[in-house]
Amino acid sequence: MYQVVSFNLAGRQIGQRKKRDSRMSRIVARVMLVIAMLAVSTGVVLANSSSYSWTNDHVLVDGKANGVFHGMDAGALWLTGTMWTYSKDPGANPSPFNVRFQAFKTGFPWDTIACDKTVTPPATLNTTTSWNYNCSTNVQSGTFYLEIWKATGTDDGWNQKGNGTMVTK
């Protein structure tokens, strides 16, 4: 059996270039796939603002323990939010304890507090209170999380919910 082989003017076998081009295309496609997978897998994207929401029926809502992180750009850090008391347990304190919001920047060997704000929650069910707080801190870009807790560290029997935004300006 005979095999017909054709050559171009450069002396290369026709079909050889197609093989090399398709091999190069596969390599480029694989590199692009790896880059896309890395971009998706990082999970935290830096931004000038990041929303949060929470429910506190006891003492502490810990963003780090819950895996809720906020990638923030560098700038002046602000915390904005709205909070309301949605229920009250039997035997609750006569009035709710203050709620403390702390924003932490992750770091090595330890995380640092970037913002600390205490808010007095409403003592009337389903009434809101809001704030827009300048943390007076210029932060470097990075990953942040919130801890939201009763300022006394004990459960007062008042259950709050809220939402807000971390912003860098």
BELURJO-V185890 format. One record per residue. N is the residue number from 1. OMEGA is omega in radians with two decimals (999 if undefined). Layout:
((N | OMEGA) (N | OMEGA))
This chain:
((1 | -3.13) (2 | 3.07) (3 | 3.14) (4 | 3.13) (5 | 3.13) (6 | 3.12) (7 | 3.04) (8 | -3.08) (9 | -3.14) (10 | 3.11) (11 | 3.12) (12 | 3.10) (13 | 3.11) (14 | -3.08) (15 | 3.13) (16 | -3.13) (17 | 3.13) (18 | 3.12) (19 | -3.11) (20 | 3.13) (21 | 3.14) (22 | 3.08) (23 | 3.12) (24 | 3.11) (25 | 3.11) (26 | 3.13) (27 | 3.13) (28 | 3.13) (29 | 3.13) (30 | 3.11) (31 | 3.12) (32 | 3.11) (33 | 3.12) (34 | 3.12) (35 | 3.13) (36 | 3.13) (37 | 3.11) (38 | -3.14) (39 | -3.13) (40 | -3.03) (41 | -3.13) (42 | 3.01) (43 | -3.10) (44 | 3.10) (45 | -3.13) (46 | -3.11) (47 | 3.06) (48 | 3.09) (49 | 3.13) (50 | -3.08) (51 | 3.05) (52 | 3.02) (53 | -3.04) (54 | 3.01) (55 | 3.14) (56 | 3.11) (57 | -3.09) (58 | -3.05) (59 | -2.94) (60 | 2.90) (61 | -3.03) (62 | -3.13) (63 | -3.13) (64 | -3.14) (65 | 3.14) (66 | 3.12) (67 | -3.14) (68 | -3.08) (69 | -3.12) (70 | 3.05) (71 | -3.04) (72 | 3.00) (73 | 3.05) (74 | 3.09) (75 | 3.10) (76 | -3.07) (77 | 3.08) (78 | 2.98) (79 | 3.03) (80 | 3.13) (81 | 3.06) (82 | -3.13) (83 | 3.04) (84 | 3.06) (85 | -3.07) (86 | 3.07) (87 | -3.11) (88 | -3.13) (89 | 3.04) (90 | 3.14) (91 | 3.14) (92 | 3.04) (93 | 3.10) (94 | 3.09) (95 | -3.09) (96 | 3.05) (97 | 3.04) (98 | 3.12) (99 | -3.08) (100 | 3.11) (101 | 3.09) (102 | 3.05) (103 | 3.12) (104 | 3.00) (105 | -3.14) (106 | -3.14) (107 | 3.12) (108 | 0.18) (109 | 3.12) (110 | 3.10) (111 | -3.13) (112 | 3.10) (113 | 3.12) (114 | -3.13) (115 | 3.14) (116 | -3.09) (117 | 3.08) (118 | -3.10) (119 | 3.06) (120 | -3.12) (121 | 3.11) (122 | 3.12) (123 | 3.09) (124 | -3.11) (125 | 3.07) (126 | 3.00) (127 | -3.07) (128 | 2.93) (129 | -3.07) (130 | 3.11) (131 | 3.04) (132 | -2.92) (133 | 3.03) (134 | -3.08) (135 | 3.13) (136 | -3.12) (137 | 2.94) (138 | -3.07) (139 | 2.98) (140 | 3.10) (141 | 3.14) (142 | -3.09) (143 | -3.08) (144 | 2.99) (145 | -3.14) (146 | 2.87) (147 | -3.13) (148 | -3.03) (149 | 3.06) (150 | -3.00) (151 | 3.13) (152 | -3.10) (153 | 3.12) (154 | 3.14) (155 | -3.14) (156 | -3.13) (157 | 3.09) (158 | -3.06) (159 | -3.07) (160 | 2.99) (161 | 3.09) (162 | 3.06) (163 | -3.14) (164 | -3.08) (165 | 2.92) (166 | -3.07) (167 | 2.92) (168 | -3.11) (169 | 999))
